[in-house]
Amino acid sequence: MYNFVNSLDISAVVEAINKWLFQFRDLGDSSWYSVDGKSLSGTITDAQGAAQNLVSVVRLVQHNSQAVVQFAYYLTGKKGESETVKLLLRSDEVDIAEKTITADALHCNQAFCN
């Protein structure tokens, strides 16, 4: 299973998940969303070295329905959660105009909010 998971094209998997999520999206009157990132267990490479890397995911969730609205991923060795969340929130598929977004303290800085 480990070899199978690590052989997947993660960008194709994320694209398929987002297409699947879109067909069930019923955002209604929700004005509250949350974003959060998680690392995927078993995806680490060079665990003890300077080139340590693993796959992490970020999701945008509607509070009322608890539905995942959009999903993104990043490789920790190449970019971070804040950059990925910014891209996710600026996506054409996500309308956050006049919405309240909750996030970890990591995102509570002026550079992120611009």
N, C-alpha and C positions, 0 to 999 in steps of 0.2 A: 504494500500500500504506500509506503514511504516513497519508493521509486516512482510509482505512478503519479502521486501528487506532485512530486518535484519535477516530473516531466511535462506537466501541464503548462500551457501558455497562459500565464495569469491575466494578461490584458484581455485575452479572448474570453476567459471565464468571467471576468468582471463585466465585460460588455454584454455577455449573454444574461448575466444576473440582472443588470440594469434594464435590459429589454423585457425580461420576464416581470420585474417589479413594475414597470411602466403600465402594463396592461391591467394591473390590480389597483392602480393609484386612484384613490378617491379622497382628495384633499379637503373637500367641503369647505367649512368655515374655519378650519384650524388656523390659528395665528401663532402657535408655539411649536418650535422644532428644537431638537438637540443634535449635536454632533459629538462623536466620540471615536477614538481610535483604539485598535487592539492589535497586538502582534500575533501572528499565526504560529502556533506551536509546530516544531519540526521543520521549520524553513530556514533555520540558522545555518550560515556557512562561516568558516573560520572563527569558530566560537571563542577561541582564546587569543586570536591574533588582532592586529591593528586593522585588518580589512573585514572585521566582523560585519555581517549583513543578515537581515531577515526580512521577510515580507510582512507588512502591516496593512491593515484595512481601516478605512474611515467610513462611517455611515451617517446619513442624515435621517432622523426619525421624527415622524409627526407625533406629538404628544397625545392628542385625542384618540387616535386609532392605534397608536403604537406601531404603525406600519413603517417599514424602511422605505424611504422615498428615493434615495440615491445612495450609491455605493462606490467607493474608490479605493485604490491601493497605492502603496509606495514601498520602495526598497529603502530600508533605514540607512544604508550606506550611501545612498544617492541624494535623498531629500528627506524632509521631516514632515511631521503631522500637520504643523501650521500651514505650510505651503500647500499640502494636499487639501486641507479643509478650505483654504481660499479658492482653489481651483474648483472644488466641489460646489461651493456656494455661488460661484460665478458661472456655473454651467448653464447652458441654454435650457436644459430640462428642469431646472429648479427656479421657481419664482419665490424669492424671499422678500420682495418689496413689502414694507410695512409689517413684517413678521418679527416675532421675538425668537432669537436663537440663543439657546443655552449651550455652554461649552465648558471644558476643563479650564482651570486657572492658567494653563499654558497659553491659552488664546487671549487672555485679558491683558492686552498691551496695545498701545497706540498704533504701532506698526501693523499689527494684525487687522485692526479696525479700519484702516485706510484702504 
